[in-house]
Amino acid sequence: MKKIVIFMKIISIFLLIFNGCAGTPKNNLFGIMSEKNIGKYILKNTPLGSSRDDIRAFVEKKGYEIIYDKDSPHILNYGTTIPEQPPQVANYFSPENRRGAKHIFVNLNNSYYIVSVGCAWVFCEDEKLLFVEITKEWNTW
């Protein structure tokens, strides 16, 4: 049984790398990067204090899929927040789990890949970037 699991993980990694190197759209290598490294990449290109319009321009340029662009607080989604936001609470629906005033949530890679990677840019009332949250989920189709 362990051999099958290891084999499936090796195949998954191979597919992620192959898809990323084959020139397919979006950043498929995000699937094998850590949330912190993805967050560092995002903040390098969209630094803290960036305007909401700057983030929209970056998202459009990269061709990422916008899931939400809301004038409401973001609810932390058990992802990795960069820079770290205190405190991350266990209850997803808890009011104290909301951060910022507005947010944009984007799918960083195509949902049909093995791992879906999302990014939430979270803004203050003045639409300046406070932090990003990176989430990764294994697709179970």
Secondary structure, DSSP 4 states (H G I P E B T S, - for coil): -HHHHHHHHHHHHHHHHHHHHTT-SS-GGGGGS-HHHHHHHHHHHS-TT-BHHHHHHHHHHHTPEEEEEESSPEEP-SSEEES--SPPPS-TT-GGGEESSEEEEEESS-TTSSEEEEEEEEE-TT-BEEEEEEEEEE---
